[in-house]
Amino acid sequence: MTLDRSLGAASAATPRRLSGVLRDLESGLGPRIALGDLVSGLRDRSFAPLMVLFAVPNVFLYIPGSSVITGLPLMILALQLVAGRSSVWLPRALSDRSVDRASFARIVHYSLPWVERIERLARPRLWPGATASVDRLIGVACLVMALLLFLPIPFANGVPALAIIALGLALSERDGVWLILGCLGSVFAVVFVAAIIGGGAFAVARIF
Protein backbone atom coordinates (compact mmCIF):
# COMPACT_ATOMS: atom_id res chain seq x y z
CA MET A 1 0.00 0.00 0.00
CA THR A 2 1.48 3.32 -1.10
CA LEU A 3 0.88 6.26 1.22
CA ASP A 4 1.44 9.84 0.18
CA ARG A 5 3.50 11.39 2.98
CA SER A 6 2.48 14.94 2.22
CA LEU A 7 -1.17 13.91 2.43
CA GLY A 8 -0.61 12.34 5.83
CA ALA A 9 1.23 15.40 7.16
CA ALA A 10 -1.46 17.79 6.00
CA SER A 11 -4.28 15.69 7.43
CA ALA A 12 -2.55 15.46 10.81
CA ALA A 13 -2.95 19.21 11.30
CA THR A 14 -6.65 19.55 10.50
CA PRO A 15 -9.55 17.13 9.98
CA ARG A 16 -10.16 16.44 6.30
CA ARG A 17 -13.28 16.16 4.24
CA LEU A 18 -13.64 13.32 1.79
CA SER A 19 -13.63 15.70 -1.20
CA GLY A 20 -10.27 17.20 -0.21
CA VAL A 21 -8.68 13.81 0.33
CA LEU A 22 -9.96 12.57 -3.04
CA ARG A 23 -8.39 15.59 -4.76
CA ASP A 24 -5.05 15.11 -2.97
CA LEU A 25 -4.91 11.39 -3.73
CA GLU A 26 -5.80 11.98 -7.38
CA SER A 27 -2.83 14.32 -7.83
CA GLY A 28 -0.42 12.38 -5.58
CA LEU A 29 2.36 9.96 -6.37
CA GLY A 30 2.21 6.20 -6.78
CA PRO A 31 0.71 3.90 -9.38
CA ARG A 32 -2.23 2.69 -7.25
CA ILE A 33 -4.66 4.06 -4.64
CA ALA A 34 -5.65 1.84 -1.71
CA LEU A 35 -8.64 2.16 0.62
CA GLY A 36 -6.14 2.48 3.45
CA ASP A 37 -4.87 5.70 1.82
CA LEU A 38 -8.35 7.20 2.16
CA VAL A 39 -8.54 6.21 5.83
CA SER A 40 -5.09 7.66 6.53
CA GLY A 41 -5.97 10.92 4.83
CA LEU A 42 -9.29 11.33 6.62
CA ARG A 43 -7.86 10.42 10.04
CA ASP A 44 -10.31 11.27 12.85
CA ARG A 45 -13.12 12.13 10.42
CA SER A 46 -12.94 8.84 8.56
CA PHE A 47 -16.09 7.20 9.98
CA ALA A 48 -18.63 9.60 8.44
CA PRO A 49 -17.11 9.97 4.93
CA LEU A 50 -16.58 6.21 4.63
CA MET A 51 -20.19 5.59 5.67
CA VAL A 52 -21.30 7.90 2.86
CA LEU A 53 -18.78 6.42 0.42
CA PHE A 54 -19.98 2.83 0.93
CA ALA A 55 -23.68 3.75 1.04
CA VAL A 56 -23.86 5.95 -2.09
CA PRO A 57 -23.49 3.10 -4.67
CA ASN A 58 -26.60 1.42 -3.23
CA VAL A 59 -28.66 4.54 -3.94
CA PHE A 60 -27.47 5.64 -7.38
CA LEU A 61 -26.51 2.29 -8.89
CA TYR A 62 -28.09 -1.14 -9.00
CA ILE A 63 -25.39 -3.74 -9.49
CA PRO A 64 -26.34 -7.28 -8.40
CA GLY A 65 -24.21 -8.30 -5.43
CA SER A 66 -22.87 -4.79 -4.75
CA SER A 67 -24.78 -4.52 -1.46
CA VAL A 68 -22.79 -7.47 -0.08
CA ILE A 69 -19.52 -5.80 -1.04
CA THR A 70 -20.47 -2.47 0.55
CA GLY A 71 -22.42 -3.93 3.45
CA LEU A 72 -19.48 -5.70 5.08
CA PRO A 73 -17.30 -2.57 5.41
CA LEU A 74 -20.33 -0.69 6.76
CA MET A 75 -20.78 -3.36 9.44
CA ILE A 76 -17.12 -3.04 10.42
CA LEU A 77 -17.46 0.75 10.68
CA ALA A 78 -20.69 0.48 12.68
CA LEU A 79 -19.25 -2.00 15.18
CA GLN A 80 -16.28 0.29 15.80
CA LEU A 81 -18.62 3.23 16.44
CA VAL A 82 -20.57 1.13 18.92
CA ALA A 83 -17.30 0.14 20.60
CA GLY A 84 -16.35 3.81 20.96
CA ARG A 85 -13.24 3.82 18.76
CA SER A 86 -11.94 7.27 17.83
CA SER A 87 -10.49 6.20 14.47
CA VAL A 88 -11.23 3.61 11.83
CA TRP A 89 -9.46 0.27 11.68
CA LEU A 90 -9.89 -1.88 8.59
CA PRO A 91 -8.78 -5.49 8.10
CA ARG A 92 -5.73 -5.70 5.86
CA ALA A 93 -7.77 -7.46 3.18
CA LEU A 94 -9.93 -4.32 2.88
CA SER A 95 -7.25 -1.72 3.62
CA ASP A 96 -5.01 -3.05 0.83
CA ARG A 97 -7.76 -3.17 -1.80
CA SER A 98 -6.63 -0.76 -4.47
CA VAL A 99 -7.27 0.58 -7.97
CA ASP A 100 -4.83 1.97 -10.52
CA ARG A 101 -4.46 5.76 -10.61
CA ALA A 102 -6.19 6.16 -13.99
CA SER A 103 -9.27 4.31 -12.77
CA PHE A 104 -9.23 6.29 -9.54
CA ALA A 105 -9.10 9.54 -11.52
CA ARG A 106 -12.25 8.50 -13.41
CA ILE A 107 -13.98 7.66 -10.13
CA VAL A 108 -13.05 11.07 -8.71
CA HIS A 109 -14.21 12.84 -11.88
CA TYR A 110 -17.72 11.37 -11.68
CA SER A 111 -18.18 11.15 -7.91
CA LEU A 112 -16.59 14.39 -6.67
CA PRO A 113 -19.50 16.71 -7.62
CA TRP A 114 -21.93 14.45 -5.70
CA VAL A 115 -19.59 14.19 -2.71
CA GLU A 116 -19.22 17.97 -2.53
CA ARG A 117 -22.98 18.50 -2.78
CA ILE A 118 -23.56 16.03 0.06
CA GLU A 119 -20.88 17.67 2.22
CA ARG A 120 -22.51 21.10 1.81
CA LEU A 121 -25.80 19.81 3.23
CA ALA A 122 -24.48 19.37 6.79
CA ARG A 123 -23.41 21.95 9.37
CA PRO A 124 -23.14 22.02 13.20
CA ARG A 125 -26.63 22.57 14.67
CA LEU A 126 -29.06 21.18 17.26
CA TRP A 127 -26.68 18.48 18.46
CA PRO A 128 -27.98 16.74 21.61
CA GLY A 129 -24.62 16.98 23.40
CA ALA A 130 -23.68 13.51 24.69
CA THR A 131 -21.27 12.83 21.84
CA ALA A 132 -20.13 9.32 22.82
CA SER A 133 -23.70 8.13 23.38
CA VAL A 134 -24.91 9.64 20.10
CA ASP A 135 -22.00 8.07 18.21
CA ARG A 136 -22.98 4.67 19.60
CA LEU A 137 -26.62 5.28 18.62
CA ILE A 138 -25.48 6.09 15.08
CA GLY A 139 -23.34 2.95 15.11
CA VAL A 140 -26.27 0.75 16.14
CA ALA A 141 -28.55 2.26 13.49
CA CYS A 142 -25.84 1.91 10.82
CA LEU A 143 -25.26 -1.72 11.81
CA VAL A 144 -28.97 -2.53 11.40
CA MET A 145 -29.06 -0.75 8.03
CA ALA A 146 -25.94 -2.60 6.86
CA LEU A 147 -27.59 -5.91 7.82
CA LEU A 148 -30.62 -4.93 5.74
CA LEU A 149 -28.32 -4.27 2.78
CA PHE A 150 -27.25 -7.92 2.93
CA LEU A 151 -30.79 -9.16 2.33
CA PRO A 152 -31.26 -10.42 -1.26
CA ILE A 153 -34.16 -8.08 -2.06
CA PRO A 154 -33.83 -6.37 -5.48
CA PHE A 155 -34.16 -2.57 -5.45
CA ALA A 156 -34.74 -2.46 -1.67
CA ASN A 157 -31.20 -1.37 -0.80
CA GLY A 158 -31.76 2.31 -1.50
CA VAL A 159 -33.82 3.03 1.62
CA PRO A 160 -31.30 1.67 4.17
CA ALA A 161 -28.48 3.31 2.21
CA LEU A 162 -30.22 6.71 2.34
CA ALA A 163 -30.57 6.32 6.11
CA ILE A 164 -26.83 5.58 6.39
CA ILE A 165 -25.99 8.67 4.31
CA ALA A 166 -28.15 10.83 6.61
CA LEU A 167 -26.44 9.35 9.68
CA GLY A 168 -23.05 9.95 8.08
CA LEU A 169 -23.93 13.61 7.47
CA ALA A 170 -25.03 13.93 11.10
CA LEU A 171 -21.80 12.39 12.36
CA SER A 172 -19.63 14.46 10.04
CA GLU A 173 -20.67 17.91 11.26
CA ARG A 174 -22.57 17.13 14.49
CA ASP A 175 -25.80 18.05 12.72
CA GLY A 176 -28.89 17.29 14.80
CA VAL A 177 -31.27 17.77 11.86
CA TRP A 178 -29.60 15.00 9.89
CA LEU A 179 -29.44 12.87 13.04
CA ILE A 180 -33.23 13.03 13.33
CA LEU A 181 -33.67 12.33 9.62
CA GLY A 182 -31.24 9.42 9.82
CA CYS A 183 -33.02 7.85 12.78
CA LEU A 184 -36.44 8.30 11.16
CA GLY A 185 -35.04 6.91 7.92
CA SER A 186 -33.69 3.88 9.77
CA VAL A 187 -37.10 3.17 11.31
CA PHE A 188 -38.76 3.58 7.92
CA ALA A 189 -36.20 1.27 6.31
CA VAL A 190 -36.92 -1.47 8.83
CA VAL A 191 -40.67 -1.12 8.25
CA PHE A 192 -40.19 -0.94 4.47
CA VAL A 193 -38.03 -4.06 4.25
CA ALA A 194 -40.27 -5.93 6.70
CA ALA A 195 -43.29 -5.07 4.54
CA ILE A 196 -41.55 -6.39 1.42
CA ILE A 197 -40.59 -9.62 3.17
CA GLY A 198 -44.08 -9.99 4.67
CA GLY A 199 -45.73 -9.33 1.33
CA GLY A 200 -43.50 -11.85 -0.39
CA ALA A 201 -44.17 -14.49 2.27
CA PHE A 202 -47.92 -13.87 1.98
CA ALA A 203 -47.80 -14.23 -1.82
CA VAL A 204 -45.85 -17.50 -1.56
CA ALA A 205 -48.27 -18.84 1.08
CA ARG A 206 -51.25 -18.13 -1.20
CA ILE A 207 -49.58 -19.97 -4.08
CA PHE A 208 -48.91 -23.09 -1.98
Rosetta blueprint (number, residue, H / E / L):
1 M L
2 T L
3 L L
4 D L
5 R H
6 S H
7 L H
8 G H
9 A H
10 A H
11 S H
12 A H
13 A H
14 T L
15 P L
16 R L
17 R L
18 L H
19 S H
20 G H
21 V H
22 L H
23 R H
24 D H
25 L H
26 E H
27 S L
28 G L
29 L L
30 G L
31 P L
32 R E
33 I E
34 A E
35 L H
36 G H
37 D H
38 L H
39 V H
40 S H
41 G H
42 L H
43 R H
44 D H
45 R H
46 S L
47 F H
48 A H
49 P H
50 L H
51 M H
52 V H
53 L H
54 F H
55 A H
56 V L
57 P H
58 N H
59 V H
60 F H
61 L L
62 Y L
63 I L
64 P L
65 G L
66 S H
67 S H
68 V H
69 I H
70 T H
71 G H
72 L H
73 P H
74 L H
75 M H
76 I H
77 L H
78 A H
79 L H
80 Q H
81 L H
82 V H
83 A H
84 G L
85 R L
86 S L
87 S L
88 V L
89 W L
90 L L
91 P L
92 R H
93 A H
94 L H
95 S H
96 D L
97 R L
98 S E
99 V E
100 D E
101 R H
102 A H
103 S H
104 F H
105 A H
106 R H
107 I H
108 V H
109 H H
110 Y H
111 S H
112 L H
113 P H
114 W H
115 V H
116 E H
117 R H
118 I H
119 E H
120 R H
121 L L
122 A L
123 R L
124 P L
125 R E
126 L L
127 W L
128 P L
129 G L
130 A L
131 T H
132 A H
133 S H
134 V H
135 D H
136 R H
137 L H
138 I H
139 G H
140 V H
141 A H
142 C H
143 L H
144 V H
145 M H
146 A H
147 L H
148 L H
149 L H
150 F L
151 L L
152 P L
153 I L
154 P L
155 F L
156 A L
157 N L
158 G H
159 V H
160 P H
161 A H
162 L H
163 A H
164 I H
165 I H
166 A H
167 L H
168 G H
169 L H
170 A H
171 L H
172 S H
173 E H
174 R L
175 D E
176 G H
177 V H
178 W H
179 L H
180 I H
181 L H
182 G H
183 C H
184 L H
185 G H
186 S H
187 V H
188 F H
189 A H
190 V H
191 V H
192 F H
193 V H
194 A H
195 A H
196 I H
197 I H
198 G H
199 G H
200 G H
201 A H
202 F H
203 A H
204 V H
205 A H
206 R H
207 I H
208 F L
